[in-house]
Amino acid sequence: MRYNEFVASRLNLSKKQSVVALSVSTMWSKVFGFLREMLTAFYFGAGVVKDAFNVSQAIPERIHGVFLGAINN
């Protein structure tokens, strides 16, 4: 049994309910990401400071992705 089937069976969710839950979660993630970008643009403006902030956030995420990808595979 795969992990997602295990979780769905433990929560007693049908496939339709699982799809709806995943879709709603994804939608909220996109909404909050958009709000995050709006707030950082408001506080930092568009320019060198915002670019530096984006790079400072992206580098650890890339490193984490490399190691997490290596562990998961």
C-alpha positions in Angstrom: 0.0 0.0 0.0 1.4 3.4 -1.0 1.6 6.2 1.5 -1.2 8.4 0.1 -3.5 5.4 0.1 -2.5 4.7 3.7 -3.3 8.2 4.8 -6.6 8.4 2.9 -7.7 5.1 4.4 -6.8 6.2 7.9 -8.8 9.4 7.4 -11.6 7.5 5.7 -11.5 9.8 2.7 -12.7 8.7 -0.7 -10.7 9.5 -3.8 -13.0 12.4 -4.6 -12.6 13.9 -1.1 -8.8 13.4 -1.4 -8.7 15.3 -4.7 -10.9 18.1 -3.3 -8.7 18.4 -0.2 -5.5 18.5 -2.3 -7.0 21.1 -4.6 -8.2 23.3 -1.8 -4.8 23.1 -0.1 -3.0 24.0 -3.3 -5.3 26.9 -3.9 -4.7 28.3 -0.4 -0.9 27.8 -0.9 -1.1 29.9 -4.1 -3.1 32.6 -2.4 -0.7 32.8 0.6 2.2 32.8 -1.8 0.7 35.7 -3.7 0.1 37.6 -0.5 3.7 36.9 0.6 5.0 38.3 -2.7 2.8 41.4 -2.4 4.0 42.1 1.1 7.7 41.7 0.2 7.2 44.0 -2.8 5.5 46.5 -0.6 8.3 46.5 2.0 11.3 46.1 -0.3 10.1 47.7 -3.5 11.3 46.5 -6.9 15.0 46.8 -7.2 18.3 45.5 -5.9 17.2 44.9 -2.3 14.3 42.7 -3.4 16.5 40.8 -5.8 19.0 40.2 -3.0 16.2 39.1 -0.7 15.0 36.6 -3.3 18.5 35.2 -3.8 19.0 34.9 0.0 15.8 32.9 0.2 16.4 30.8 -2.9 19.9 29.5 -2.1 19.0 27.6 1.1 15.9 26.2 -0.7 18.0 24.8 -3.6 20.5 23.3 -1.2 17.7 21.7 0.9 16.1 20.4 -2.3 19.3 18.7 -3.5 19.8 16.9 -0.1 16.1 16.1 0.3 16.0 14.8 -3.3 19.0 12.6 -2.6 17.5 11.2 0.6 14.1 10.5 -0.9 15.6 8.7 -3.9 
